[in-house]
Amino acid sequence: MKNKKFLIIPMLFVALVIGTFVFTRKTGTNISDVQTVEVKKANSQTLIEGDVESQNQATLHFQTGGKLTYLPFKEGDAVYQGQTIAQLDTYTLQRQLTSALNNYRSTRDTFDQTKQNSDTGVLQGQQRYGLEITNKVAKSGQDEVDVVNDIVKRILDQNQANLDNSVINVELANYALQFATLTSPINGVITHEDVTVPNQNITTQTSFVVSDPNLIVFTGYIPESEISLIRIGAKAAIRLSGLSDNPISGVVDKIYPQKIQTSNGKTAYKVDIKSGDLTALGKFGQTGSVLIENNVDSDSVLIPNWTVLQNKYVWVLNNDKPELRTIEAGKTIGEYTEVKSGLTNDEKIILDPKSIVSKYYIYE
């Protein structure tokens, strides 16, 4: 008899556990007011817009404003590394450098004479004579040698500081003169100039752009929610404005590590698409679009993340009846989850799965 009792209790416990997963439709309820969304087919390509740029490109500005007197190149001209592409009027800067050099020479003479006077004891004698005339030592009660040494030390320190400042002024004047000339840091082509003729006053915001035509790429921005789907080497089809009927084949060459904020306020990552045909067909600044093959399974479907329960269940509306469906979940793509099996396209997913049972069903 005791053995029978122990057998009955576990069986009842199992029945109760199973019973918690059995639902019965509440009477008098209308399931038609449940909000749903249709399952959509996953897209195995990501579409972005962008333009043609160079991976090796330099935007140059003057450090100071002034009158532009020399502009030897126009947009589209080839330049070599180190060539001057623009220059400001240097007359004032040259005169300032000359003045700084003259001041340095005068300060250096004073420095050398003061040091020589100190080395030969002349400076110390001058200070002793001055102290005796003013009777300063007698009034202060200090030893004359200590007072003289302190004064000489301060004179030499000031002398050194004056010389150092004159050297700095020469360096600054020369620095300003050097930066009155813009030189190309690379071999390339002038792709942009804010001014096209000389003899104009410009500011530090005036820009000149040099680009390397041998490293031309199509650049676009992948939304942060989709960047995990894009890999280096992924195939891409570029459609340039004016050449939309002839897509250019390319591959993802570079994904930049730092995300940025786009003009619409969203975050994205810059990507470069490389193609051998871009050099011949593309122009700097030419806009277009590109379709990039992502790593989403084209046979899968996408549903909102919050409709997936425990990463394997969803509620679907089947013939006006809620149905708990087991699925095989894949990647998370922004606000969506990839479903590899268990759902078909156009099925209706219940948007509020957590409330569906309590509202329309009772436990048995």
matplotlib code that plots the C-alpha trace (Angstrom):
import matplotlib.pyplot as plt

x = [0.0, 2.8, 4.4, 1.2, 0.9, 4.4, 3.6, 0.4, 1.9, 4.6, 2.0, -0.3, 2.7, 3.5, -0.1, -0.2, 3.0, 1.6, -1.6, 0.0, 0.8, -2.8, -4.9, -8.6, -10.3, -12.3, -15.9, -17.4, -14.1, -13.4, -9.9, -10.3, -9.2, -5.6, -2.9, -0.7, 2.1, 2.8, 6.0, 8.3, 10.9, 14.5, 16.5, 20.0, 21.2, 21.7, 21.1, 23.0, 23.7, 27.1, 29.6, 33.0, 36.0, 39.6, 41.0, 44.0, 42.7, 43.9, 41.9, 44.2, 43.7, 45.9, 46.8, 46.0, 43.9, 45.3, 45.5, 45.9, 48.6, 49.5, 47.2, 49.0, 46.6, 43.0, 40.6, 41.5, 45.2, 47.7, 50.2, 53.2, 54.0, 55.7, 54.4, 52.9, 49.2, 48.4, 50.3, 49.4, 51.0, 54.2, 55.4, 54.2, 55.3, 58.8, 59.1, 58.0, 60.6, 63.3, 62.3, 62.4, 65.9, 67.1, 65.7, 67.4, 70.8, 70.4, 69.4, 72.2, 74.8, 73.4, 73.4, 77.0, 78.2, 76.4, 77.8, 81.3, 80.9, 79.8, 82.7, 85.3, 83.8, 82.8, 79.1, 79.7, 81.8, 79.0, 76.5, 78.9, 79.4, 75.7, 75.0, 77.7, 76.2, 72.7, 74.0, 71.5, 73.6, 74.0, 70.3, 69.3, 72.0, 72.8, 76.3, 77.4, 78.7, 75.3, 73.4, 75.7, 75.5, 71.7, 71.5, 73.9, 72.0, 68.7, 70.4, 71.7, 68.3, 66.6, 69.2, 68.7, 64.9, 65.2, 67.3, 64.9, 62.0, 63.8, 64.5, 60.8, 59.7, 62.0, 60.6, 57.0, 57.7, 59.4, 56.6, 53.9, 55.9, 56.1, 52.4, 51.7, 52.4, 50.2, 52.0, 50.5, 51.3, 50.6, 50.8, 47.3, 44.7, 43.2, 39.6, 38.3, 39.3, 37.1, 38.6, 39.5, 41.5, 44.2, 44.2, 41.4, 41.3, 40.7, 40.2, 41.3, 38.1, 39.1, 39.9, 41.8, 41.5, 44.0, 43.0, 44.9, 43.1, 44.8, 42.8, 39.3, 36.4, 32.7, 31.9, 28.7, 27.3, 25.8, 23.2, 24.5, 21.6, 22.9, 26.7, 27.0, 25.6, 28.4, 31.8, 35.0, 35.1, 31.3, 30.2, 28.5, 26.8, 27.5, 25.1, 26.5, 24.3, 24.2, 25.3, 22.4, 21.7, 25.2, 26.0, 29.7, 30.8, 32.9, 33.6, 33.6, 37.2, 37.1, 34.7, 35.7, 35.8, 34.4, 30.6, 29.3, 26.0, 24.4, 22.4, 19.1, 20.4, 21.0, 24.3, 26.2, 29.6, 31.5, 32.4, 34.5, 33.6, 36.5, 36.2, 38.7, 36.1, 35.6, 38.9, 37.7, 34.0, 33.6, 34.3, 35.2, 32.1, 29.8, 26.8, 25.0, 23.9, 25.2, 23.7, 25.9, 25.4, 24.9, 25.1, 21.3, 19.9, 17.6, 15.4, 14.6, 12.0, 12.1, 9.8, 10.0, 12.4, 9.8, 7.5, 10.0, 9.6, 12.6, 14.3, 12.2, 8.4, 6.1, 2.3, 0.7, -2.9, -4.0, -7.7, -8.6, -7.1, -3.8, -1.3, 2.0, 4.6, 8.1, 10.7, 14.5, 15.8, 18.8, 20.6, 19.2, 19.1, 18.3, 14.7, 14.1, 15.0, 15.8, 13.7, 15.2, 12.3, 8.9, 7.3, 6.4, 6.1, 2.9, 1.9, 0.5, 2.5, 0.7, 2.4, 1.6, 2.4, 2.7, -0.9, -2.5, -2.9, -4.2, -6.7, -8.1, -7.2, -7.5, -5.2, -6.5]
y = [0.0, 2.4, 1.8, 2.6, 6.0, 7.0, 6.1, 8.1, 11.4, 11.8, 11.1, 13.8, 16.2, 15.5, 16.1, 19.5, 20.6, 19.6, 21.3, 24.7, 24.7, 23.8, 26.8, 27.0, 29.9, 32.2, 32.3, 35.4, 36.9, 38.2, 37.5, 39.8, 42.9, 41.5, 43.6, 41.7, 42.3, 40.3, 38.3, 39.8, 38.1, 38.8, 40.9, 39.5, 42.8, 46.2, 49.3, 52.5, 55.8, 57.6, 59.2, 58.7, 59.6, 58.7, 56.7, 59.0, 62.5, 65.7, 68.9, 71.8, 75.2, 78.2, 78.7, 82.4, 84.6, 87.0, 88.0, 85.1, 86.1, 82.8, 80.0, 78.0, 75.1, 74.6, 71.9, 68.7, 69.6, 67.0, 67.9, 66.3, 65.9, 69.1, 71.4, 74.8, 74.9, 78.3, 81.1, 84.2, 87.7, 87.3, 90.9, 91.7, 88.3, 88.7, 92.1, 90.6, 87.9, 90.5, 92.6, 89.4, 88.6, 92.2, 92.0, 88.6, 90.1, 93.0, 90.7, 88.3, 91.1, 92.2, 88.6, 88.0, 91.3, 90.6, 87.1, 88.4, 91.1, 88.4, 86.1, 88.9, 90.3, 93.6, 92.9, 92.1, 95.3, 97.4, 95.9, 96.5, 100.1, 100.6, 99.1, 101.3, 104.5, 103.7, 102.3, 99.4, 96.7, 98.8, 99.4, 95.7, 94.2, 91.5, 90.4, 92.3, 89.2, 87.5, 90.5, 90.9, 87.3, 87.4, 90.4, 89.0, 85.7, 87.6, 89.7, 86.6, 84.8, 87.8, 88.0, 84.4, 84.8, 87.8, 85.8, 82.8, 85.1, 86.6, 83.1, 82.2, 85.3, 84.4, 80.9, 82.2, 84.7, 82.0, 79.6, 82.1, 82.7, 78.9, 78.5, 81.2, 78.6, 75.4, 72.5, 69.2, 66.3, 63.7, 63.0, 63.6, 65.8, 69.1, 68.1, 71.2, 74.9, 77.4, 80.1, 80.0, 83.2, 85.0, 88.5, 87.7, 87.9, 84.4, 83.0, 79.9, 78.2, 78.4, 74.9, 73.1, 69.4, 67.0, 63.4, 60.4, 59.1, 55.7, 54.9, 55.9, 54.2, 54.5, 55.6, 55.2, 54.7, 51.5, 52.0, 50.9, 48.4, 46.6, 46.9, 43.4, 42.0, 43.5, 41.9, 42.8, 41.3, 41.2, 41.6, 44.9, 46.5, 50.2, 52.4, 55.9, 58.8, 59.0, 55.3, 53.7, 51.2, 49.9, 48.7, 48.4, 45.3, 45.9, 44.5, 46.0, 47.1, 48.9, 49.3, 52.3, 51.5, 54.8, 55.3, 58.8, 60.6, 61.2, 64.3, 62.6, 62.1, 58.3, 56.5, 54.7, 53.4, 54.5, 51.8, 51.9, 49.9, 49.3, 48.5, 48.5, 50.1, 53.2, 54.8, 54.8, 55.4, 57.3, 61.0, 62.5, 63.6, 61.6, 60.3, 57.0, 53.9, 50.5, 47.1, 45.1, 41.4, 40.9, 37.7, 37.3, 34.0, 34.8, 31.9, 33.3, 35.8, 38.7, 39.4, 42.1, 41.2, 41.6, 39.0, 36.3, 34.4, 32.6, 32.8, 30.0, 30.8, 33.3, 33.7, 33.7, 34.3, 31.3, 31.2, 33.8, 31.7, 32.3, 29.6, 29.2, 28.4, 27.0, 28.7, 28.5, 32.0, 33.4, 36.8, 40.0, 42.7, 46.0, 45.7, 42.4, 38.7, 36.4, 33.3, 30.4, 27.9, 27.7, 30.7, 31.5, 34.8, 36.9, 35.0, 37.2, 37.7, 38.8, 42.0, 41.7, 38.0, 38.5, 39.6, 37.3, 34.4, 36.4, 38.3, 35.5, 32.3, 30.6, 27.9, 24.4]
z = [0.0, 0.8, -2.6, -4.4, -2.6, -3.6, -7.3, -7.3, -6.0, -8.8, -11.4, -10.1, -10.0, -13.6, -14.6, -12.8, -14.6, -18.0, -17.2, -16.8, -20.5, -21.6, -22.4, -23.0, -24.9, -22.6, -23.6, -25.0, -26.2, -29.7, -31.0, -34.0, -32.2, -31.6, -33.3, -35.7, -38.2, -41.3, -41.5, -44.2, -46.3, -45.3, -47.7, -48.5, -49.9, -48.2, -50.2, -49.3, -51.0, -51.3, -53.7, -55.3, -53.2, -52.7, -49.8, -49.9, -49.7, -48.0, -47.2, -46.7, -44.9, -44.2, -40.5, -40.8, -43.1, -45.7, -49.3, -51.7, -54.3, -55.9, -57.2, -59.9, -60.3, -61.2, -60.2, -62.1, -62.4, -61.3, -58.6, -57.0, -53.3, -52.1, -54.9, -53.9, -54.6, -53.0, -51.3, -49.3, -49.5, -47.6, -47.5, -43.9, -42.7, -44.1, -42.5, -39.2, -39.5, -40.2, -37.2, -35.0, -36.3, -35.6, -32.1, -31.5, -32.7, -30.2, -27.4, -28.1, -27.9, -24.5, -23.3, -24.3, -22.8, -19.5, -19.3, -20.0, -17.3, -14.9, -15.8, -15.3, -12.1, -13.6, -13.0, -9.3, -8.9, -10.4, -8.0, -5.0, -6.0, -6.3, -2.8, -1.2, -2.8, -1.6, 1.7, 1.2, 2.9, 6.1, 6.2, 5.6, 7.8, 5.2, 4.2, 1.1, -0.7, -0.4, -1.6, -4.6, -5.6, -5.4, -7.6, -10.2, -10.3, -11.1, -13.8, -15.5, -15.2, -16.8, -19.5, -20.4, -20.4, -22.8, -25.1, -25.0, -25.8, -28.8, -30.2, -29.8, -31.6, -34.5, -34.7, -34.6, -37.4, -39.5, -38.7, -39.9, -43.1, -43.8, -43.3, -45.8, -48.4, -48.9, -50.4, -51.5, -49.1, -51.7, -55.4, -56.7, -58.4, -57.2, -56.7, -54.9, -54.5, -52.5, -54.6, -58.3, -58.9, -56.8, -55.2, -52.9, -49.1, -47.6, -44.1, -42.3, -43.5, -47.1, -48.2, -51.0, -51.6, -53.1, -53.9, -55.1, -58.3, -58.0, -54.8, -56.0, -54.1, -53.7, -50.1, -48.2, -44.7, -43.3, -40.5, -37.1, -36.9, -40.0, -39.8, -38.3, -41.6, -43.7, -44.1, -45.8, -49.3, -49.7, -53.3, -54.3, -57.3, -57.7, -59.7, -60.4, -61.4, -65.2, -65.4, -63.5, -66.3, -66.1, -62.5, -61.6, -59.8, -56.6, -53.2, -49.7, -49.1, -45.8, -42.8, -40.7, -36.9, -35.7, -36.0, -36.9, -36.8, -40.2, -41.2, -40.2, -36.7, -36.9, -36.3, -39.1, -40.2, -43.2, -45.8, -48.9, -52.0, -54.3, -58.0, -60.8, -63.1, -60.9, -62.1, -65.7, -65.1, -61.9, -61.2, -57.9, -56.0, -58.3, -56.4, -56.6, -54.7, -54.0, -53.2, -50.9, -50.3, -46.6, -44.6, -44.1, -45.3, -48.3, -47.4, -43.9, -42.7, -40.3, -37.3, -34.5, -31.7, -28.9, -30.4, -29.9, -26.5, -25.0, -28.4, -29.8, -29.6, -31.3, -31.3, -34.7, -35.7, -37.6, -38.9, -36.3, -33.5, -31.6, -32.1, -30.2, -32.8, -32.3, -34.5, -35.2, -34.5, -36.3, -36.1, -34.6, -37.3, -35.6, -34.4, -36.2, -35.6, -38.4, -38.4, -40.3, -39.9, -38.4, -40.2, -43.8, -45.5, -44.9, -41.8, -39.1, -35.9, -32.7, -31.6, -27.8, -27.0, -23.3, -22.9, -25.4, -22.9, -19.9, -22.1, -24.2, -22.5, -19.1, -17.7, -17.2]

ax = plt.figure().add_subplot(projection="3d")
ax.plot(x, y, z, "-o")
ax.set_aspect("equal")
plt.show()
